[in-house]
Amino acid sequence: MKKFFQILSLLLLLSLAVACDPETKPTPTPTPTPTPPPTPPTPAASITFSIPSGSPVSLGTDGNASVEIPAAGGTVTAPFSATVAWSASSNNSWCTVSPASGSAGSVQLSLTIAQNTTYDDRNATVTISAGSASRRIAVKQLSAAGMQVSPASLEVPHTGGEYEITVQHNVDFTITVDESAKGWVSVKGTKALTTDKVGITVSPNDGVTAREGTLTFKSNAGEATVKIVQAFDSGNEPIIDGGEIK
């Protein structure tokens, strides 16, 4: 029994020694890992035009836009907002956009259209893309005003006849017969075709000399002339005998 108490005392002393040891430190409590904040949801991709009153750009019921530009060209602005990063491009080199891309937010998109020197209207499409969303701007540019007349001159026999003059135009025009030809050249009018055919009638030349006249075609795009030269009947040429005309 005495031995048992001795062993118990020894164990108690060892426990006290360990507890008093300055090198012995308590196990620290681990710091908990902070929970990251939740990631905000990605906004749905959308593009919305905000066309001001009085702008040449028109907004359609389908959310797309359109604009008509004169032949001289120019720059128009199509404001819009996008909920995500966006880009814009044109399918024709004569119509350019600026800026061509950007981040989400409000945008002042400029469309610059070069001069149209052709006699035909032309079209381009500007496409704006933002994620899965897209919008279009249909650009129509009017043709240059113009008129071409052919042939530039007519050589008519003394017997006269009916002839056609071709007029290619995209403007209204008028025709004037000059004073010297009003007695023998008349305009019959036009035939409404893709290119107009202007009919004229030239009366026979019973004189003894050739004669000339001019048709003048006038429009707000300028004017063109057709010169008419009519021969005379050589059978009517006077015979000079001994200084006398027979």
Backbone hydrogen bonds, N-H to C=O, Kabsch-Sander energy under -0.5 kcal/mol:
donor,donor_aa,acceptor,acceptor_aa,energy
5,F,1,M,-1.8
6,Q,2,K,-1.6
7,I,3,K,-2.1
8,L,4,F,-2.3
9,S,5,F,-2.3
10,L,6,Q,-2.1
11,L,7,I,-2.2
12,L,8,L,-2.0
13,L,9,S,-2.3
14,L,10,L,-2.1
15,S,11,L,-2.0
16,L,12,L,-2.3
17,A,13,L,-2.1
18,V,14,L,-2.2
19,A,15,S,-2.2
20,C,16,L,-1.6
21,D,17,A,-0.6
21,D,18,V,-1.0
24,T,21,D,-1.3
25,K,23,E,-0.5
48,T,81,S,-2.5
50,S,79,P,-2.4
55,S,52,P,-1.5
58,S,66,S,-3.3
60,G,58,S,-0.5
60,G,64,N,-3.5
63,G,60,G,-1.5
65,A,136,R,-2.8
66,S,58,S,-2.2
67,V,138,A,-2.4
69,I,140,K,-3.1
73,G,70,P,-1.9
74,G,113,I,-2.3
76,V,111,L,-2.3
78,A,109,L,-3.2
80,F,107,V,-2.1
81,S,48,T,-2.3
82,A,105,G,-2.2
83,T,46,S,-1.8
86,W,102,G,-2.5
87,S,129,S,-2.2
88,A,100,A,-2.9
89,S,127,T,-1.8
91,N,125,T,-1.4
95,C,92,N,-1.5
96,T,112,T,-2.4
98,S,110,S,-1.7
102,G,86,W,-2.0
105,G,82,A,-2.4
107,V,80,F,-3.2
109,L,78,A,-0.8
109,L,107,V,-0.8
110,S,98,S,-3.1
110,S,108,Q,-0.5
111,L,76,V,-3.2
112,T,96,T,-2.5
112,T,110,S,-0.5
113,I,74,G,-3.4
113,I,111,L,-0.5
114,A,94,W,-2.5
116,N,71,A,-3.3
117,T,115,Q,-0.8
122,R,141,Q,-2.4
124,A,139,V,-2.5
126,V,137,I,-2.5
127,T,89,S,-2.8
127,T,125,T,-0.5
128,I,135,R,-3.2
129,S,87,S,-2.9
129,S,127,T,-0.5
130,A,133,A,-2.8
133,A,130,A,-2.4
135,R,128,I,-2.2
137,I,126,V,-2.4
138,A,65,A,-2.5
139,V,124,A,-3.1
139,V,137,I,-0.6
140,K,67,V,-2.4
140,K,138,A,-0.5
141,Q,122,R,-3.1
142,L,69,I,-2.6
144,A,118,T,-3.0
148,Q,168,Q,-3.1
150,S,166,T,-2.4
154,L,227,K,-3.0
156,V,154,L,-0.6
156,V,229,V,-3.1
160,G,157,P,-1.9
161,G,202,V,-2.7
163,Y,200,I,-2.5
165,I,198,V,-2.5
166,T,150,S,-2.7
167,V,196,D,-2.7
168,Q,148,Q,-3.0
168,Q,166,T,-0.5
169,H,167,V,-0.6
170,N,146,G,-1.7
174,T,218,K,-2.3
176,T,216,T,-2.3
178,D,176,T,-0.5
178,D,214,T,-2.1
181,A,178,D,-1.8
182,K,178,D,-0.8
182,K,179,E,-0.7
184,W,181,A,-1.4
185,V,181,A,-2.2
186,S,201,T,-2.1
188,K,199,G,-3.5
189,G,199,G,-0.8
191,K,197,K,-1.1
192,A,190,T,-0.6
193,L,191,K,-1.4
196,D,167,V,-1.5
197,K,191,K,-0.9
198,V,165,I,-3.3
198,V,196,D,-0.6
199,G,189,G,-2.1
199,G,197,K,-0.7
200,I,163,Y,-2.7
201,T,186,S,-2.7
202,V,161,G,-3.2
203,S,184,W,-2.6
203,S,201,T,-0.5
205,N,158,H,-3.8
206,D,204,P,-0.8
211,R,230,Q,-2.4
213,G,228,I,-2.4
215,L,226,V,-2.8
216,T,176,T,-2.6
217,F,215,L,-0.5
217,F,224,A,-3.7
218,K,174,T,-2.3
218,K,216,T,-0.6
219,S,222,G,-2.6
220,N,172,D,-0.5
222,G,219,S,-1.7
224,A,217,F,-2.4
226,V,215,L,-2.5
227,K,152,A,-2.4
228,I,213,G,-3.5
229,V,154,L,-3.1
229,V,227,K,-0.5
230,Q,211,R,-3.2
230,Q,228,I,-0.5
231,A,156,V,-2.6
233,D,205,N,-0.7
233,D,207,G,-0.6
234,S,232,F,-0.7
236,N,233,D,-2.4
237,E,234,S,-1.3
240,I,238,P,-0.5
241,D,239,I,-0.6
241,D,244,E,-3.2
244,E,241,D,-1.7
246,K,239,I,-3.6
246,K,244,E,-0.6
